[in-house]
Amino acid sequence: MNTSAAGSSTLRVAVDIGGTFTDGVATLHPQGRIWVGKTPTTPSDPGEAVSTVIGDLLRQIAVSMGGAAPSLGEVLHGTTLVTNTLIERKGAATGLITTAGMRDALDIGREWRYDPYDLDIVLPRPLVPPECRAEVAERLGAHGDVLEALDDADVAAAIQALADAGVTSVAVSLLHAYMDDSHERRIEAAIKARLPDMAVSTSSSLAREIGEFERTSTTTANAYVKPVVADYLRQLEARIGDIRRGIPLRVMVSSGGFTSARAGAESPIMLLESGPAAGVLSALNTARQNGVDQVLAFDMGGTTAKACVAIDGEAPVAHSFECARVERFKRGSGLPILIPSIELIEIGAGGGSIAYCNRLGLLNVGPESSGSVPGPVCYGRGGTQPTVTDADLLLGYLNPANFLGGEMALDLEATRAAMARLGQQLEMPAEGVAWGICNMVNENMASAARIHIAETGHDPRELSMVATGGAGPVHAVDVARKLRIPRVLVPIAAGAGSCLGMLAAPARVDRAWSSPQLLADADWGQVARVLSALKQEGEAELASVGARDVEWRIGADMRYHGQGAEVPVSIPYAEADAGTGARVLAAFEEQYRRLYGRLVPNARPQVTTWRLVGKARTEGSHFEWGDTRTSGGAPAGSRPVYLPLRRAYGEVPVHDRYSLPAGTTLPGPLILEERESTLVVAVGADVTILPDLTVSVTIKEFE
């Protein structure tokens, strides 16, 4: 590219920290040229890997463009820091201020056992111990009326008690504060006046929703991670400033958009599922570019595999989920969190998940992961326990001499020896253990995805799978085959798919306000005032990231009076009035009829929670390589790989993925290699390179 073109372009960089690798993608906007970087994650200092990746990307671009690199416009970031801090319990010493009589809400929860038959059940431990909880005299009614005024002397005593307890972050969650936040704001002001360095989180600014236990759990989780994330983002901004001064840092949020680093530091719980959410957006962007509207997004990295069913180009957004589960796949065993998040499920292990012989003498895989330190055995960094990646290597799916483009040699003999040691315990040969690991992981993922698909009301045979993540293309075709999904799409730079998702993501804000009321009795003046205030607040946040052409929508969680389950609906934004009631009712009845087949006669519709979503418009992003990957070349040759339907190894062709021009069609089995990932097609299939260099695999052999 010439310098004049470079001068009219802006560089955007996205970086995603995973459990094993930190990925980065730089794109030249608006041309869509991309460069990809990848380095092992540095758990002791995650920002170190971020700096390494950004520096590597800038060097690649300088080489590609002859030193005429454009200015760096912004850095987008997704991280597992929030999740890891909650799982590892390495957050700040946190205190809680709540309404008198409510200090034990975190312990009582819903009084529900997630496994009624487990006599040794372990319940999730609250993030705030009892000695760090303080009560204040105040009471609001369920409609926001003041039953007992806030006692300032109680507030001062509570603040002093928490200061004496040595907390560094405080959560404030009062009963019915979703209806009126004035008491919480007074307590926040008192804390900042008395302890200006104390981090404060209020429930009314994070989750203005009914559900005292869930709302308090969300607020304490935010307070627990807030100092850690704020410090991390501050250091990261400084590192980016060392590379190029004045570059804004944006952070990915769980609902599938991005916001400013300042907003992320204030409400870090919103970043909880940022990486997986970005993976779904990458899958949707690929599907949109290729005319596919029914998708199973499949993202498998080094630690976990996740899936999401998305229809008509939109990812479903849930407003509550769990994190830091005691039992990884058991609902109810984690901390409930009330934040908007793309609705995806964890369906299995990742490349670093460790295989072992259980106490019954049977093979098990995960949930423990080798992470990036020490990593799988084949990395040669001290790992001794075989992992999924080690099994993939022994099965011939990975090239030991071409991992990360040859930058990282894999130790095949050490892997074989580790697999043989596990085989001795299982009385199986090393190759048999390797296939057992791979098949078990694929079968578990297919089973979990099958349930998820059924719960969304869809048939797997109607879907196309879009695979991303470093390990996603390795396992996607076999998982799709087990599900009888006929087609798999693998976008360019699939190994850094979450980064592509960030680059395709819109700026977005989500706000909520619970005010349970019958639709017929709604106070539309109050609804209009609250939604208008939330919109002004959201507009300020979107303006801070330069968002333009924002689309606003009003959401409502609705049910018939007396029911427990709610149906979410959404309509275009307009100032709330009686006409809003008619529009949300029509949307509710349409959705209710679709879900349940008919309406409830003579029932009274009720809104429990109003929602407001502002999202910058996006038409999808086209990406193409900025370096020389598509310059052509000969096939890499062939090698023996394990073919599951033949139950034996067979010689299959191996191609450099980007040596194949658009329009190429090849028969499977085959392997396509690229620097960040490997596509394994171990069954009969038609493999086609689409115009945007996405690989389309049409499976022809299911049994």
Number of C-alpha atoms within 10 A of each C-alpha: 11 10 14 10 11 17 12 11 19 17 22 21 27 29 31 31 28 27 25 26 21 26 29 29 27 29 26 24 19 14 15 17 16 24 22 28 23 25 18 21 23 20 18 7 10 19 21 15 23 27 17 16 26 24 14 18 22 21 14 20 23 14 13 16 17 12 13 17 23 22 16 21 17 18 22 25 29 29 23 18 23 23 18 18 18 20 15 9 14 12 22 20 19 27 30 31 26 23 20 15 11 19 19 13 16 22 16 11 15 11 7 11 13 16 15 8 8 9 7 7 14 13 17 16 14 16 21 23 15 14 11 21 21 23 19 24 16 20 20 20 14 17 13 16 12 14 11 11 11 20 12 15 11 16 22 15 14 23 24 16 17 21 19 10 15 13 18 20 25 31 27 25 30 28 26 25 30 27 21 20 18 12 21 24 16 13 22 20 14 16 22 13 11 14 14 11 11 16 22 26 26 29 26 25 17 22 26 25 24 21 15 20 21 23 27 27 25 28 28 31 27 32 32 31 27 28 22 19 24 20 12 17 21 15 13 20 21 15 16 21 14 12 15 12 12 14 17 16 23 25 28 33 34 25 26 31 26 29 27 22 25 17 16 21 23 21 22 26 28 27 29 26 26 31 27 36 31 31 31 34 30 31 31 28 23 26 25 17 15 15 9 19 15 21 27 25 27 30 34 28 23 26 24 22 23 24 28 28 26 23 16 12 17 15 23 15 17 16 15 14 19 15 20 18 18 18 17 13 15 11 15 20 23 22 23 22 26 24 25 22 26 25 22 23 17 19 26 27 27 32 30 31 28 26 25 21 15 12 8 6 11 10 18 16 24 19 18 14 26 25 24 23 17 17 26 31 27 27 22 17 12 12 20 19 23 31 33 27 28 31 29 23 21 26 20 19 26 23 20 18 14 15 19 20 14 12 10 13 16 23 17 19 12 18 28 22 15 20 28 21 17 22 20 13 14 18 13 16 15 23 18 18 23 30 20 18 26 22 17 18 25 22 17 15 25 22 17 17 26 18 12 19 19 11 9 12 11 15 13 21 12 13 24 24 29 33 32 32 28 26 28 29 27 26 25 27 29 24 24 27 20 17 20 21 22 21 22 27 30 26 26 23 27 29 28 29 31 34 31 35 27 34 30 22 26 24 28 26 24 19 22 26 22 21 22 20 17 17 22 13 8 17 14 17 12 12 17 16 13 16 22 16 12 18 20 12 13 21 16 12 19 22 13 15 18 12 18 13 10 17 13 21 16 22 20 25 20 27 22 20 16 10 10 7 10 17 16 22 22 18 16 13 17 14 15 19 15 14 12 19 16 13 14 22 19 14 17 24 19 15 17 20 12 11 13 9 9 12 16 12 6 7 11 13 20 24 25 20 20 24 21 23 21 23 23 18 16 12 10 18 19 16 24 17 17 21 16 9 14 16 10 13 13 9 16 15 10 14 16 15 24 21 19 14 12 11 9 10 15 15 14 19 17 21 20 20 24 21 18 21 17 15 11 13 16 14 16 21 20 23 24 24 24 21 20 20 23 25 28 25 26 24 22 17 22 17 23 21 21 17 13 16 23 21 23 22 26 20 22 15 14 16 10
